[in-house]
Amino acid sequence: MSTGTPMGGASESQARADELVEETTKPSRLRGLSDWWNHLPRVGQWGFLLIAVAAAFALPLVNIPLLTTEPGNNWPLACAEMARYALVAIGLNVVVGQAGLLDLGYVGFFAVGAYVAALWTSPDSTMVHIPYLLTLPLAAMVTVVFGVLLGIPTLRLRGDYLAIVTLGFGEIIRLLATIIPALKGQVGFQNVGRPPGENADGNPVFANSEGAPWYWLTITVIIIVMIALGNLERSRVGRNWIALREDEDAAEIMGVPTFRYKLWAFGIGAALGGSAGAIAAGQIGFVNNQRFDVQMSIMFLVAVVLGGQGNKFGAIIGGALVAYIPLRFTAIAEYKYLIFGAVLVVLMIFRPQGLFGKRPHLLTFERRAHKRIANLANAPTSAPVAKEAGK
């Protein structure tokens, strides 16, 4: 019903257009779950999240028969690798999913973080040694520097051009690890450091063969990162990232300093990738130039796309699945990547936006705002009608 005012007509038209989009959009099986979650009070959401966190910490201790990776792979070690991929996917999701920057060389930041941990903790390195836990923030800081140095000359590029440049960055890091003598090429670094602590039998808590402690360490880092990213997404930075992702030209015209926020995303993503690399170096205990190839970089990107770009919870699920599927089918090694590829194809056919697509918070609020404006615009006209009906 038109109110006869320009604002009322425009708002009603927008509300009707939004409703039409909702009606014509293919219904999602997860829509009901998403609506239920969005209508929960904040306290209720935190309660369910705490239960989910407790279940996540118990995962290495609960070897579920149908999900287990044994006997091909140790289940706690598989959990540790899944958590590591999840942390990498969260970092890459900031770059690809939040800011809309196609990064094919993310493995370069992962490699830098791993080499930072190796150089400052391995007995094969001649550099000053520091406690392993200090290498986690150090790796984050060093990779931020690398991210800014790469981002300043390249982030004015877009799309395919940016993808090619970042792909070159990943290869440059791998080649530098080969040709720089201090990085030891294929020989690499052994006995990379680990967090302190010993069991009652005198063995280290964070031994390379013990997956559960490394899993719990990575999950703790993921929780801290999720809380920080959640606050960041609700701030001006997060809103500007969404504006960048949806339409960079429009965002720039509206006054968003796009280059600055792209650099923010690149730096934060690099820091998370570097931290994941340092954790991987400590858990595996060995770093050389053969571990950081293009295939690994593509797997990181697949994790984000599979989980759903722009959704950090989806990135966790995507990262865990990308690590889990090959480990689950190790017993039939010649077919494991065939199965992995088939699973990806099926998922992309039925969920082209990923398992958990991006959540358009701003569009949701905008739609609610339009409806409220329409209701307010209707109020002055409906009141006299009601009064006349009362006479």
TIKE-135739 format. One record per residue (C-alpha): residue in one letter; x, y, z. Coordinates in nm, 2 decimals, always signed. Each point is the difference from the previous one (the first is absolute). Layout:
// residues N
<r aa="a" c1="X" c2="Y" c3="Z"/>
...
***
This chain:
// residues 391
<r aa="m" c1="+0.00" c2="+0.00" c3="+0.00"/>
<r aa="s" c1="+0.15" c2="+0.33" c3="-0.11"/>
<r aa="t" c1="+0.03" c2="+0.27" c3="+0.26"/>
<r aa="g" c1="+0.01" c2="+0.28" c3="-0.25"/>
<r aa="t" c1="+0.34" c2="+0.12" c3="+0.12"/>
<r aa="p" c1="+0.32" c2="-0.05" c3="-0.19"/>
<r aa="m" c1="+0.17" c2="-0.17" c3="+0.30"/>
<r aa="g" c1="-0.29" c2="-0.23" c3="+0.06"/>
<r aa="g" c1="-0.03" c2="-0.10" c3="-0.37"/>
<r aa="a" c1="+0.37" c2="-0.07" c3="-0.03"/>
<r aa="s" c1="+0.02" c2="-0.20" c3="+0.32"/>
<r aa="e" c1="-0.31" c2="-0.20" c3="-0.09"/>
<r aa="s" c1="+0.15" c2="-0.08" c3="-0.34"/>
<r aa="q" c1="+0.33" c2="-0.11" c3="+0.16"/>
<r aa="a" c1="-0.18" c2="-0.21" c3="+0.26"/>
<r aa="r" c1="-0.21" c2="-0.17" c3="-0.28"/>
<r aa="a" c1="+0.31" c2="-0.06" c3="-0.21"/>
<r aa="d" c1="+0.17" c2="-0.16" c3="+0.30"/>
<r aa="e" c1="-0.30" c2="-0.22" c3="+0.07"/>
<r aa="l" c1="+0.00" c2="-0.10" c3="-0.37"/>
<r aa="v" c1="+0.37" c2="-0.09" c3="+0.02"/>
<r aa="e" c1="-0.07" c2="-0.21" c3="+0.30"/>
<r aa="e" c1="-0.29" c2="-0.18" c3="-0.17"/>
<r aa="t" c1="+0.19" c2="-0.07" c3="-0.32"/>
<r aa="t" c1="+0.32" c2="-0.10" c3="+0.18"/>
<r aa="k" c1="+0.05" c2="-0.38" c3="+0.00"/>
<r aa="p" c1="-0.08" c2="-0.11" c3="+0.36"/>
<r aa="s" c1="+0.30" c2="-0.13" c3="+0.19"/>
<r aa="r" c1="-0.02" c2="-0.30" c3="+0.23"/>
<r aa="l" c1="+0.21" c2="+0.20" c3="+0.25"/>
<r aa="r" c1="-0.24" c2="+0.30" c3="-0.01"/>
<r aa="g" c1="-0.21" c2="-0.12" c3="+0.29"/>
<r aa="l" c1="+0.31" c2="-0.06" c3="+0.21"/>
<r aa="s" c1="+0.14" c2="+0.34" c3="-0.09"/>
<r aa="d" c1="-0.33" c2="+0.18" c3="+0.09"/>
<r aa="w" c1="-0.02" c2="-0.19" c3="+0.32"/>
<r aa="w" c1="+0.35" c2="+0.10" c3="+0.09"/>
<r aa="n" c1="-0.05" c2="+0.36" c3="-0.09"/>
<r aa="h" c1="-0.31" c2="+0.03" c3="+0.22"/>
<r aa="l" c1="+0.17" c2="-0.14" c3="+0.30"/>
<r aa="p" c1="+0.09" c2="+0.25" c3="+0.28"/>
<r aa="r" c1="+0.36" c2="+0.08" c3="+0.04"/>
<r aa="v" c1="+0.02" c2="-0.20" c3="+0.32"/>
<r aa="g" c1="-0.15" c2="-0.31" c3="-0.17"/>
<r aa="q" c1="+0.26" c2="+0.03" c3="-0.29"/>
<r aa="w" c1="+0.28" c2="+0.01" c3="+0.25"/>
<r aa="g" c1="-0.13" c2="-0.30" c3="+0.18"/>
<r aa="f" c1="-0.01" c2="-0.21" c3="-0.31"/>
<r aa="l" c1="+0.34" c2="+0.13" c3="-0.10"/>
<r aa="l" c1="+0.15" c2="-0.11" c3="+0.33"/>
<r aa="i" c1="-0.15" c2="-0.35" c3="-0.05"/>
<r aa="a" c1="+0.15" c2="-0.01" c3="-0.35"/>
<r aa="v" c1="+0.34" c2="+0.11" c3="+0.13"/>
<r aa="a" c1="-0.01" c2="-0.27" c3="+0.27"/>
<r aa="a" c1="-0.08" c2="-0.26" c3="-0.27"/>
<r aa="a" c1="+0.28" c2="+0.14" c3="-0.22"/>
<r aa="f" c1="+0.25" c2="-0.05" c3="+0.28"/>
<r aa="a" c1="-0.12" c2="-0.35" c3="+0.07"/>
<r aa="l" c1="+0.04" c2="-0.10" c3="-0.37"/>
<r aa="p" c1="+0.34" c2="-0.17" c3="+0.02"/>
<r aa="l" c1="-0.11" c2="-0.21" c3="+0.29"/>
<r aa="v" c1="-0.32" c2="-0.12" c3="-0.17"/>
<r aa="n" c1="+0.11" c2="-0.23" c3="-0.28"/>
<r aa="i" c1="-0.34" c2="-0.04" c3="-0.18"/>
<r aa="p" c1="+0.00" c2="-0.33" c3="-0.20"/>
<r aa="l" c1="-0.14" c2="+0.14" c3="-0.32"/>
<r aa="l" c1="+0.20" c2="+0.32" c3="+0.00"/>
<r aa="t" c1="+0.34" c2="-0.14" c3="+0.12"/>
<r aa="t" c1="+0.30" c2="+0.02" c3="-0.22"/>
<r aa="e" c1="+0.15" c2="-0.31" c3="+0.15"/>
<r aa="p" c1="+0.17" c2="-0.24" c3="-0.08"/>
<r aa="g" c1="+0.15" c2="+0.21" c3="-0.28"/>
<r aa="n" c1="+0.06" c2="+0.31" c3="+0.21"/>
<r aa="n" c1="+0.01" c2="+0.07" c3="+0.37"/>
<r aa="w" c1="-0.33" c2="+0.17" c3="+0.10"/>
<r aa="p" c1="+0.14" c2="+0.27" c3="+0.24"/>
<r aa="l" c1="+0.27" c2="+0.09" c3="-0.26"/>
<r aa="a" c1="-0.28" c2="+0.03" c3="-0.27"/>
<r aa="c" c1="-0.19" c2="+0.23" c3="+0.24"/>
<r aa="a" c1="+0.31" c2="+0.22" c3="+0.03"/>
<r aa="e" c1="+0.04" c2="+0.02" c3="-0.37"/>
<r aa="m" c1="-0.37" c2="+0.09" c3="-0.04"/>
<r aa="a" c1="+0.03" c2="+0.27" c3="+0.26"/>
<r aa="r" c1="+0.31" c2="+0.14" c3="-0.18"/>
<r aa="y" c1="-0.18" c2="+0.01" c3="-0.33"/>
<r aa="a" c1="-0.29" c2="+0.17" c3="+0.17"/>
<r aa="l" c1="+0.22" c2="+0.27" c3="+0.14"/>
<r aa="v" c1="+0.15" c2="+0.06" c3="-0.35"/>
<r aa="a" c1="-0.35" c2="+0.01" c3="-0.15"/>
<r aa="i" c1="-0.11" c2="+0.26" c3="+0.25"/>
<r aa="g" c1="+0.30" c2="+0.22" c3="-0.10"/>
<r aa="l" c1="-0.05" c2="-0.04" c3="-0.37"/>
<r aa="n" c1="-0.37" c2="+0.06" c3="+0.05"/>
<r aa="v" c1="+0.08" c2="+0.36" c3="+0.12"/>
<r aa="v" c1="+0.18" c2="+0.06" c3="-0.33"/>
<r aa="v" c1="-0.23" c2="-0.18" c3="-0.25"/>
<r aa="g" c1="-0.33" c2="-0.02" c3="+0.18"/>
<r aa="q" c1="-0.02" c2="+0.33" c3="+0.19"/>
<r aa="a" c1="+0.20" c2="+0.23" c3="-0.22"/>
<r aa="g" c1="-0.06" c2="-0.18" c3="-0.34"/>
<r aa="l" c1="+0.37" c2="-0.02" c3="-0.09"/>
<r aa="l" c1="+0.10" c2="-0.31" c3="-0.19"/>
<r aa="d" c1="+0.33" c2="-0.12" c3="+0.16"/>
<r aa="l" c1="+0.16" c2="-0.31" c3="-0.16"/>
<r aa="g" c1="+0.33" c2="+0.03" c3="+0.18"/>
<r aa="y" c1="-0.12" c2="-0.03" c3="+0.36"/>
<r aa="v" c1="+0.24" c2="-0.29" c3="+0.05"/>
<r aa="g" c1="+0.28" c2="+0.26" c3="-0.01"/>
<r aa="f" c1="-0.11" c2="+0.14" c3="+0.34"/>
<r aa="f" c1="-0.05" c2="-0.35" c3="+0.14"/>
<r aa="a" c1="+0.36" c2="-0.07" c3="-0.11"/>
<r aa="v" c1="+0.14" c2="+0.32" c3="+0.16"/>
<r aa="g" c1="-0.16" c2="-0.09" c3="+0.33"/>
<r aa="a" c1="+0.14" c2="-0.35" c3="-0.01"/>
<r aa="y" c1="+0.35" c2="+0.13" c3="-0.08"/>
<r aa="v" c1="-0.02" c2="+0.26" c3="+0.29"/>
<r aa="a" c1="-0.07" c2="-0.28" c3="+0.24"/>
<r aa="a" c1="+0.28" c2="-0.21" c3="-0.15"/>
<r aa="l" c1="+0.26" c2="+0.27" c3="+0.00"/>
<r aa="w" c1="-0.06" c2="+0.10" c3="+0.36"/>
<r aa="t" c1="-0.04" c2="-0.34" c3="+0.16"/>
<r aa="s" c1="+0.17" c2="-0.27" c3="-0.21"/>
<r aa="p" c1="+0.36" c2="-0.11" c3="+0.11"/>
<r aa="d" c1="+0.08" c2="+0.00" c3="-0.38"/>
<r aa="s" c1="-0.03" c2="+0.38" c3="+0.00"/>
<r aa="t" c1="+0.28" c2="+0.23" c3="+0.10"/>
<r aa="m" c1="-0.23" c2="+0.28" c3="+0.11"/>
<r aa="v" c1="-0.09" c2="+0.09" c3="+0.36"/>
<r aa="h" c1="-0.24" c2="-0.26" c3="+0.14"/>
<r aa="i" c1="-0.32" c2="+0.11" c3="+0.18"/>
<r aa="p" c1="-0.28" c2="-0.20" c3="+0.17"/>
<r aa="y" c1="-0.23" c2="-0.16" c3="-0.26"/>
<r aa="l" c1="-0.32" c2="+0.18" c3="+0.12"/>
<r aa="l" c1="+0.16" c2="+0.33" c3="-0.07"/>
<r aa="t" c1="+0.04" c2="-0.09" c3="-0.36"/>
<r aa="l" c1="-0.38" c2="+0.00" c3="-0.04"/>
<r aa="p" c1="-0.04" c2="+0.38" c3="+0.04"/>
<r aa="l" c1="+0.34" c2="+0.05" c3="-0.17"/>
<r aa="a" c1="-0.11" c2="-0.20" c3="-0.30"/>
<r aa="a" c1="-0.32" c2="+0.21" c3="-0.01"/>
<r aa="m" c1="+0.20" c2="+0.33" c3="+0.01"/>
<r aa="v" c1="+0.25" c2="-0.11" c3="-0.26"/>
<r aa="t" c1="-0.28" c2="-0.12" c3="-0.24"/>
<r aa="v" c1="-0.19" c2="+0.33" c3="+0.05"/>
<r aa="v" c1="+0.32" c2="+0.18" c3="-0.13"/>
<r aa="f" c1="+0.01" c2="-0.24" c3="-0.30"/>
<r aa="g" c1="-0.37" c2="+0.06" c3="-0.06"/>
<r aa="v" c1="+0.04" c2="+0.38" c3="+0.01"/>
<r aa="l" c1="+0.31" c2="-0.01" c3="-0.22"/>
<r aa="l" c1="-0.19" c2="-0.22" c3="-0.26"/>
<r aa="g" c1="-0.32" c2="+0.19" c3="+0.03"/>
<r aa="i" c1="+0.12" c2="+0.36" c3="-0.05"/>
<r aa="p" c1="+0.11" c2="-0.06" c3="-0.36"/>
<r aa="t" c1="-0.26" c2="-0.26" c3="-0.10"/>
<r aa="l" c1="-0.33" c2="+0.08" c3="+0.17"/>
<r aa="r" c1="-0.09" c2="+0.26" c3="-0.27"/>
<r aa="l" c1="-0.04" c2="-0.30" c3="-0.23"/>
<r aa="r" c1="-0.33" c2="-0.20" c3="-0.01"/>
<r aa="g" c1="-0.13" c2="-0.34" c3="-0.08"/>
<r aa="d" c1="+0.21" c2="-0.22" c3="-0.22"/>
<r aa="y" c1="+0.30" c2="+0.25" c3="+0.00"/>
<r aa="l" c1="+0.01" c2="-0.01" c3="+0.38"/>
<r aa="a" c1="-0.03" c2="-0.38" c3="+0.00"/>
<r aa="i" c1="+0.30" c2="-0.03" c3="-0.24"/>
<r aa="v" c1="+0.21" c2="+0.23" c3="+0.21"/>
<r aa="t" c1="-0.08" c2="-0.18" c3="+0.33"/>
<r aa="l" c1="+0.07" c2="-0.33" c3="-0.17"/>
<r aa="g" c1="+0.34" c2="+0.13" c3="-0.09"/>
<r aa="f" c1="+0.06" c2="+0.10" c3="+0.36"/>
<r aa="g" c1="-0.06" c2="-0.35" c3="+0.12"/>
<r aa="e" c1="+0.25" c2="-0.14" c3="-0.25"/>
<r aa="i" c1="+0.25" c2="+0.27" c3="+0.08"/>
<r aa="i" c1="+0.00" c2="-0.10" c3="+0.37"/>
<r aa="r" c1="+0.05" c2="-0.36" c3="-0.09"/>
<r aa="l" c1="+0.29" c2="+0.09" c3="-0.24"/>
<r aa="l" c1="+0.16" c2="+0.22" c3="+0.26"/>
<r aa="a" c1="-0.01" c2="-0.29" c3="+0.25"/>
<r aa="t" c1="+0.19" c2="-0.19" c3="-0.27"/>
<r aa="i" c1="+0.27" c2="+0.25" c3="-0.10"/>
<r aa="i" c1="+0.07" c2="+0.18" c3="+0.33"/>
<r aa="p" c1="+0.27" c2="-0.21" c3="+0.18"/>
<r aa="a" c1="-0.13" c2="+0.09" c3="+0.35"/>
<r aa="l" c1="-0.33" c2="-0.16" c3="-0.07"/>
<r aa="k" c1="+0.16" c2="-0.33" c3="-0.09"/>
<r aa="g" c1="-0.21" c2="-0.09" c3="-0.30"/>
<r aa="q" c1="-0.10" c2="-0.36" c3="-0.02"/>
<r aa="v" c1="+0.21" c2="-0.10" c3="+0.31"/>
<r aa="g" c1="-0.21" c2="+0.23" c3="+0.22"/>
<r aa="f" c1="-0.02" c2="+0.03" c3="+0.37"/>
<r aa="q" c1="-0.06" c2="-0.29" c3="+0.24"/>
<r aa="n" c1="-0.12" c2="-0.01" c3="+0.36"/>
<r aa="v" c1="-0.19" c2="+0.33" c3="-0.02"/>
<r aa="g" c1="-0.10" c2="+0.11" c3="+0.35"/>
<r aa="r" c1="-0.32" c2="-0.08" c3="+0.19"/>
<r aa="p" c1="-0.19" c2="+0.14" c3="+0.30"/>
<r aa="p" c1="+0.14" c2="-0.10" c3="+0.34"/>
<r aa="g" c1="-0.14" c2="-0.28" c3="+0.22"/>
<r aa="e" c1="+0.06" c2="-0.37" c3="+0.07"/>
<r aa="n" c1="-0.23" c2="-0.29" c3="+0.09"/>
<r aa="a" c1="+0.05" c2="-0.21" c3="+0.31"/>
<r aa="d" c1="+0.21" c2="-0.25" c3="-0.21"/>
<r aa="g" c1="+0.24" c2="+0.28" c3="-0.09"/>
<r aa="n" c1="-0.11" c2="+0.03" c3="-0.36"/>
<r aa="p" c1="-0.09" c2="+0.35" c3="-0.14"/>
<r aa="v" c1="-0.37" c2="+0.09" c3="+0.01"/>
<r aa="f" c1="+0.03" c2="+0.15" c3="-0.35"/>
<r aa="a" c1="+0.19" c2="-0.28" c3="-0.16"/>
<r aa="n" c1="-0.02" c2="-0.03" c3="-0.38"/>
<r aa="s" c1="-0.19" c2="-0.33" c3="+0.03"/>
<r aa="e" c1="-0.26" c2="+0.15" c3="+0.24"/>
<r aa="g" c1="-0.28" c2="+0.17" c3="-0.19"/>
<r aa="a" c1="-0.24" c2="+0.09" c3="+0.28"/>
<r aa="p" c1="+0.21" c2="+0.27" c3="+0.17"/>
<r aa="w" c1="+0.08" c2="+0.17" c3="-0.34"/>
<r aa="y" c1="-0.37" c2="-0.02" c3="-0.08"/>
<r aa="w" c1="-0.10" c2="+0.17" c3="+0.32"/>
<r aa="l" c1="+0.27" c2="+0.27" c3="-0.05"/>
<r aa="t" c1="-0.13" c2="+0.07" c3="-0.35"/>
<r aa="i" c1="-0.37" c2="+0.00" c3="+0.11"/>
<r aa="t" c1="+0.09" c2="+0.25" c3="+0.28"/>
<r aa="v" c1="+0.17" c2="+0.22" c3="-0.26"/>
<r aa="i" c1="-0.31" c2="-0.04" c3="-0.23"/>
<r aa="i" c1="-0.24" c2="+0.11" c3="+0.28"/>
<r aa="i" c1="+0.21" c2="+0.31" c3="+0.08"/>
<r aa="v" c1="+0.01" c2="+0.08" c3="-0.37"/>
<r aa="m" c1="-0.37" c2="-0.05" c3="-0.05"/>
<r aa="i" c1="-0.09" c2="+0.24" c3="+0.29"/>
<r aa="a" c1="+0.24" c2="+0.26" c3="-0.14"/>
<r aa="l" c1="-0.13" c2="-0.04" c3="-0.36"/>
<r aa="g" c1="-0.37" c2="+0.01" c3="+0.12"/>
<r aa="n" c1="+0.06" c2="+0.34" c3="+0.17"/>
<r aa="l" c1="+0.19" c2="+0.12" c3="-0.31"/>
<r aa="e" c1="-0.29" c2="-0.11" c3="-0.23"/>
<r aa="r" c1="-0.24" c2="+0.20" c3="+0.20"/>
<r aa="s" c1="+0.22" c2="+0.31" c3="-0.01"/>
<r aa="r" c1="+0.05" c2="+0.25" c3="-0.28"/>
<r aa="v" c1="+0.28" c2="-0.21" c3="-0.13"/>
<r aa="g" c1="-0.23" c2="-0.30" c3="-0.06"/>
<r aa="r" c1="-0.27" c2="+0.22" c3="-0.16"/>
<r aa="n" c1="+0.25" c2="+0.15" c3="-0.23"/>
<r aa="w" c1="+0.13" c2="-0.35" c3="-0.10"/>
<r aa="i" c1="-0.35" c2="-0.10" c3="-0.09"/>
<r aa="a" c1="-0.04" c2="+0.32" c3="-0.21"/>
<r aa="l" c1="+0.34" c2="-0.09" c3="-0.17"/>
<r aa="r" c1="-0.11" c2="-0.35" c3="-0.07"/>
<r aa="e" c1="-0.34" c2="+0.09" c3="-0.14"/>
<r aa="d" c1="+0.11" c2="+0.29" c3="-0.23"/>
<r aa="e" c1="+0.34" c2="+0.16" c3="+0.04"/>
<r aa="d" c1="-0.08" c2="+0.29" c3="-0.24"/>
<r aa="a" c1="-0.32" c2="+0.09" c3="+0.19"/>
<r aa="a" c1="+0.18" c2="-0.02" c3="+0.33"/>
<r aa="e" c1="+0.28" c2="+0.24" c3="-0.12"/>
<r aa="i" c1="-0.26" c2="+0.25" c3="-0.14"/>
<r aa="m" c1="-0.17" c2="-0.01" c3="+0.34"/>
<r aa="g" c1="+0.32" c2="+0.10" c3="+0.17"/>
<r aa="v" c1="+0.14" c2="-0.33" c3="+0.12"/>
<r aa="p" c1="+0.38" c2="+0.00" c3="-0.01"/>
<r aa="t" c1="+0.01" c2="-0.33" c3="-0.18"/>
<r aa="f" c1="+0.38" c2="-0.04" c3="-0.03"/>
<r aa="r" c1="+0.04" c2="+0.04" c3="+0.38"/>
<r aa="y" c1="-0.26" c2="-0.26" c3="+0.08"/>
<r aa="k" c1="+0.13" c2="-0.24" c3="-0.25"/>
<r aa="l" c1="+0.34" c2="+0.04" c3="+0.16"/>
<r aa="w" c1="-0.16" c2="-0.07" c3="+0.34"/>
<r aa="a" c1="-0.16" c2="-0.32" c3="-0.13"/>
<r aa="f" c1="+0.33" c2="-0.11" c3="-0.16"/>
<r aa="g" c1="+0.20" c2="+0.06" c3="+0.32"/>
<r aa="i" c1="-0.25" c2="-0.17" c3="+0.23"/>
<r aa="g" c1="-0.02" c2="-0.30" c3="-0.24"/>
<r aa="a" c1="+0.37" c2="-0.02" c3="-0.02"/>
<r aa="a" c1="+0.04" c2="+0.00" c3="+0.38"/>
<r aa="l" c1="-0.24" c2="-0.29" c3="+0.04"/>
<r aa="g" c1="+0.17" c2="-0.19" c3="-0.28"/>
<r aa="g" c1="+0.34" c2="+0.06" c3="+0.17"/>
<r aa="s" c1="-0.13" c2="-0.12" c3="+0.34"/>
<r aa="a" c1="-0.14" c2="-0.32" c3="-0.16"/>
<r aa="g" c1="+0.34" c2="-0.06" c3="-0.17"/>
<r aa="a" c1="+0.18" c2="+0.04" c3="+0.33"/>
<r aa="i" c1="-0.23" c2="-0.25" c3="+0.17"/>
<r aa="a" c1="+0.04" c2="-0.24" c3="-0.30"/>
<r aa="a" c1="+0.38" c2="+0.02" c3="+0.03"/>
<r aa="g" c1="-0.01" c2="-0.08" c3="+0.37"/>
<r aa="q" c1="-0.23" c2="-0.29" c3="-0.03"/>
<r aa="i" c1="+0.17" c2="-0.16" c3="-0.29"/>
<r aa="g" c1="+0.35" c2="+0.09" c3="+0.13"/>
<r aa="f" c1="+0.15" c2="+0.04" c3="-0.35"/>
<r aa="v" c1="+0.00" c2="+0.28" c3="-0.25"/>
<r aa="n" c1="+0.14" c2="+0.00" c3="-0.35"/>
<r aa="n" c1="-0.08" c2="+0.15" c3="-0.34"/>
<r aa="q" c1="-0.20" c2="-0.30" c3="-0.13"/>
<r aa="r" c1="-0.30" c2="+0.06" c3="+0.22"/>
<r aa="f" c1="-0.13" c2="+0.33" c3="-0.14"/>
<r aa="d" c1="-0.10" c2="-0.05" c3="-0.36"/>
<r aa="v" c1="-0.29" c2="+0.13" c3="-0.21"/>
<r aa="q" c1="-0.21" c2="-0.30" c3="+0.07"/>
<r aa="m" c1="-0.01" c2="+0.08" c3="+0.37"/>
<r aa="s" c1="-0.10" c2="+0.36" c3="-0.09"/>
<r aa="i" c1="-0.29" c2="-0.13" c3="-0.21"/>
<r aa="m" c1="-0.11" c2="-0.22" c3="+0.28"/>
<r aa="f" c1="-0.02" c2="+0.30" c3="+0.23"/>
<r aa="l" c1="-0.21" c2="+0.18" c3="-0.25"/>
<r aa="v" c1="-0.22" c2="-0.31" c3="-0.05"/>
<r aa="a" c1="-0.06" c2="+0.00" c3="+0.38"/>
<r aa="v" c1="-0.14" c2="+0.35" c3="-0.01"/>
<r aa="v" c1="-0.22" c2="-0.06" c3="-0.31"/>
<r aa="l" c1="-0.12" c2="-0.33" c3="+0.14"/>
<r aa="g" c1="-0.10" c2="+0.15" c3="+0.33"/>
<r aa="g" c1="-0.15" c2="+0.31" c3="-0.14"/>
<r aa="q" c1="+0.18" c2="+0.33" c3="-0.08"/>
<r aa="g" c1="-0.07" c2="+0.27" c3="+0.26"/>
<r aa="n" c1="-0.11" c2="-0.24" c3="+0.28"/>
<r aa="k" c1="+0.27" c2="-0.07" c3="+0.26"/>
<r aa="f" c1="-0.19" c2="-0.30" c3="+0.14"/>
<r aa="g" c1="-0.03" c2="-0.14" c3="-0.35"/>
<r aa="a" c1="+0.38" c2="+0.05" c3="-0.05"/>
<r aa="i" c1="+0.06" c2="-0.21" c3="+0.31"/>
<r aa="i" c1="-0.22" c2="-0.28" c3="-0.13"/>
<r aa="g" c1="+0.15" c2="+0.03" c3="-0.35"/>
<r aa="g" c1="+0.36" c2="-0.01" c3="+0.13"/>
<r aa="a" c1="-0.08" c2="-0.30" c3="+0.22"/>
<r aa="l" c1="-0.16" c2="-0.19" c3="-0.29"/>
<r aa="v" c1="+0.29" c2="+0.07" c3="-0.25"/>
<r aa="a" c1="+0.24" c2="-0.15" c3="+0.26"/>
<r aa="y" c1="-0.23" c2="-0.28" c3="+0.10"/>
<r aa="i" c1="-0.11" c2="-0.15" c3="-0.33"/>
<r aa="p" c1="+0.35" c2="-0.11" c3="-0.12"/>
<r aa="l" c1="+0.09" c2="-0.13" c3="+0.34"/>
<r aa="r" c1="-0.33" c2="-0.19" c3="+0.03"/>
<r aa="f" c1="+0.08" c2="-0.19" c3="-0.32"/>
<r aa="t" c1="+0.37" c2="-0.06" c3="+0.04"/>
<r aa="a" c1="-0.05" c2="-0.37" c3="+0.02"/>
<r aa="i" c1="-0.09" c2="+0.01" c3="-0.37"/>
<r aa="a" c1="+0.27" c2="+0.25" c3="-0.08"/>
<r aa="e" c1="-0.03" c2="-0.03" c3="-0.38"/>
<r aa="y" c1="-0.36" c2="+0.11" c3="+0.01"/>
<r aa="k" c1="+0.00" c2="+0.25" c3="+0.28"/>
<r aa="y" c1="+0.04" c2="+0.31" c3="-0.22"/>
<r aa="l" c1="-0.25" c2="-0.14" c3="-0.24"/>
<r aa="i" c1="-0.25" c2="-0.03" c3="+0.28"/>
<r aa="f" c1="+0.10" c2="+0.35" c3="+0.13"/>
<r aa="g" c1="-0.06" c2="+0.15" c3="-0.35"/>
<r aa="a" c1="-0.34" c2="-0.18" c3="-0.03"/>
<r aa="v" c1="-0.11" c2="+0.13" c3="+0.34"/>
<r aa="l" c1="+0.10" c2="+0.35" c3="-0.10"/>
<r aa="v" c1="-0.19" c2="-0.02" c3="-0.33"/>
<r aa="v" c1="-0.32" c2="-0.13" c3="+0.17"/>
<r aa="l" c1="+0.02" c2="+0.27" c3="+0.27"/>
<r aa="m" c1="+0.05" c2="+0.27" c3="-0.26"/>
<r aa="i" c1="-0.30" c2="-0.12" c3="-0.20"/>
<r aa="f" c1="-0.24" c2="+0.00" c3="+0.29"/>
<r aa="r" c1="+0.16" c2="+0.28" c3="+0.20"/>
<r aa="p" c1="+0.16" c2="+0.24" c3="-0.26"/>
<r aa="q" c1="+0.03" c2="+0.27" c3="+0.27"/>
<r aa="g" c1="+0.18" c2="-0.24" c3="+0.23"/>
<r aa="l" c1="-0.12" c2="-0.19" c3="+0.30"/>
<r aa="f" c1="-0.07" c2="+0.32" c3="+0.19"/>
<r aa="g" c1="-0.03" c2="+0.30" c3="-0.24"/>
<r aa="k" c1="+0.08" c2="+0.35" c3="+0.10"/>
<r aa="r" c1="-0.25" c2="+0.16" c3="+0.24"/>
<r aa="p" c1="-0.11" c2="+0.34" c3="-0.14"/>
<r aa="h" c1="-0.05" c2="+0.17" c3="+0.34"/>
<r aa="l" c1="-0.01" c2="+0.34" c3="-0.15"/>
<r aa="l" c1="-0.26" c2="-0.10" c3="-0.26"/>
<r aa="t" c1="-0.21" c2="-0.15" c3="+0.27"/>
<r aa="f" c1="+0.01" c2="+0.31" c3="+0.21"/>
<r aa="e" c1="-0.07" c2="+0.21" c3="-0.31"/>
<r aa="r" c1="-0.31" c2="-0.21" c3="-0.07"/>
<r aa="r" c1="-0.12" c2="+0.03" c3="+0.35"/>
<r aa="a" c1="+0.06" c2="+0.38" c3="-0.01"/>
<r aa="h" c1="-0.20" c2="+0.02" c3="-0.32"/>
<r aa="k" c1="-0.29" c2="-0.19" c3="+0.15"/>
<r aa="r" c1="+0.00" c2="+0.22" c3="+0.31"/>
<r aa="i" c1="+0.01" c2="+0.32" c3="-0.21"/>
<r aa="a" c1="-0.30" c2="-0.14" c3="-0.20"/>
<r aa="n" c1="-0.19" c2="-0.06" c3="+0.33"/>
<r aa="l" c1="+0.08" c2="+0.34" c3="+0.13"/>
<r aa="a" c1="-0.11" c2="+0.16" c3="-0.33"/>
<r aa="n" c1="-0.32" c2="-0.20" c3="+0.02"/>
<r aa="a" c1="-0.08" c2="+0.11" c3="+0.35"/>
<r aa="p" c1="-0.13" c2="+0.36" c3="-0.07"/>
<r aa="t" c1="-0.24" c2="-0.13" c3="-0.27"/>
<r aa="s" c1="-0.14" c2="-0.29" c3="+0.20"/>
<r aa="a" c1="-0.07" c2="+0.20" c3="+0.32"/>
<r aa="p" c1="-0.26" c2="+0.23" c3="-0.16"/>
<r aa="v" c1="-0.16" c2="-0.30" c3="-0.17"/>
<r aa="a" c1="-0.03" c2="-0.18" c3="+0.34"/>
<r aa="k" c1="-0.14" c2="+0.32" c3="+0.16"/>
<r aa="e" c1="-0.27" c2="+0.03" c3="-0.28"/>
<r aa="a" c1="-0.09" c2="-0.37" c3="+0.05"/>
<r aa="g" c1="-0.05" c2="+0.07" c3="+0.37"/>
<r aa="k" c1="-0.25" c2="+0.28" c3="-0.07"/>
***
